[in-house]
Amino acid sequence: MLRRTTLKLMATLTAASMLPLGLPLGALAEMPATIDKPVTITFYNYNLASASAGADATKELIAGFEKKFPNVKVETVAVPSNEIINRVQADIVAGKQPDVAQLTFRDLIFIASDLGGNALEDMVRPAELKDHLAGMIPKGLELGKVEGKTYGLAYTFSTPVLYYNGDLFKQAGLDPNNPPKTWADVNIAGKAIKEKTGKNGFFPGAYGPTDGTFVYQAIVMSNGGKVRDDNKLTYADKNAAEAVKMLRDMVDSGAHAKIDPASGSDTFAAGNLGMFVYTTAVLGSYKKAAQGKFDLRIAPMPSFGEKPTAPTNSGSALFVFSKDPAKQRAAYELLKYLTSKEAYTVITSKIGYLPLRLDIVDDPNYLGPWVKENPMFRANLEQLNRLTANVAFPGPNYRQVEKMMMDSVREAVFGKGDPIATLKAAQDQGQDLMP
């Protein structure tokens, strides 16, 4: 990762070069109310870099925006999700200021403090911003805020759900109409699937290089744990460590598959895994994979006994980096379009992400017909009332701290040593990198 001071300097210099003469450094020029002249903006997007339904749906959305705003040309930059923050950083240093970027919430603090992202409250008149945000899920909007200001406008996100293969359930003597509700249930079902079908029982999308930490954090927080408390790392503390030990116990029991951590999604899509906890962002792809091959089902994520689950958010927010007022207006109009009722109808029905405007769910003009045909999606909607923020790490070493945590989780779950001691050793080392 590039040095923090370098990034701050480049973001500042880039911002200064775009400001009209006489405007104080650090301030944003007032953007015009309309787009009266042709303007081109760049849009860094990771859905476009995927081989899933997300790419086609995103192209459809951008085409719709350009049709509505013929004066705006959107030049897209497709970058995989695990590489896009580095690409944005590199281009800022190279003097190629992005206008809009789809970035994950894990980078939120860094974007606000070091990369020069614009707070919407500094860029948009209050009444106009309030008008657009009306009707969006408040908990979703809170996820993109730093110190009370909106740097990331929640765009595509989901919560972890339990995908399961109804056919494997039947073959294992399980009732697919009564999916596991607790982790104890998952352990029983996973062992039955492994023993009676020879297929893998259970796996969470919590360990792979592209998974982020949202599934892992959801499991930890559902047991009352946290990964950090302010600047103190806490993922080896009692409740968090016990959640990881629960996964290790399932590995030892045979219920939890021992497969390549990056292969869980493909294994489930191929029909070789009974249960998989992951984002509904891949629902569209799984539906295609399962069609004519196996009975795809969805249930809410399992709980620790009677404890309420704490589903965290996966997915992304939209960030504006433009300093030029005309580009700011075009960028903000793109944000508005991509978070409109029309856009969420496309995003939910064609990709599988949550609609952040719940008034369209049963509206016959928007998602109503699709939700009727896909009632399984309500498992994801139901979890919104317990939505819990996926915690980002602060400071210039935030990615290193996160990597050390996830390396220790994989070692704790799949290794032979004491899982809690493994987490504690990594936490002690990681604490030295915290601000």
Salt bridges, closest charged atoms under 4 A:
GLU30 OE2 - ARG125 NH2 2.05
GLU60 OE1 - LYS350 NZ 2.81
ASP91 OD2 - ARG87 NE 2.97
ASP91 OD1 - LYS96 NZ 3.91
ASP107 OD1 - ARG399 NH2 2.89
ASP114 OD2 - ARG4 NE 2.67
ASP122 OD1 - LYS149 NZ 2.85
GLU128 OE2 - ARG329 NH1 2.76
GLU128 OE2 - LYS336 NZ 3.70
GLU142 OE2 - LYS145 NZ 3.13
ASP237 OD2 - LYS232 NZ 4.00
GLU242 OE2 - LYS238 NZ 3.14
ASP249 OD2 - LYS245 NZ 3.38
ASP252 OD2 - ARG248 NE 3.63
ASP295 OD2 - ARG297 NE 2.88
GLU333 OE2 - ARG329 NH1 2.95
GLU333 OE1 - LYS336 NZ 3.51
ASP359 OD2 - LYS341 NZ 3.36
ASP362 OD1 - ARG378 NH2 2.70
GLU382 OE2 - ARG386 NH1 3.09
GLU402 OE1 - ARG106 NH2 2.00
ASP407 OD2 - LYS403 NZ 2.84
ASP407 OD1 - ARG410 NH2 2.50
ASP428 OD2 - LYS424 NZ 3.02
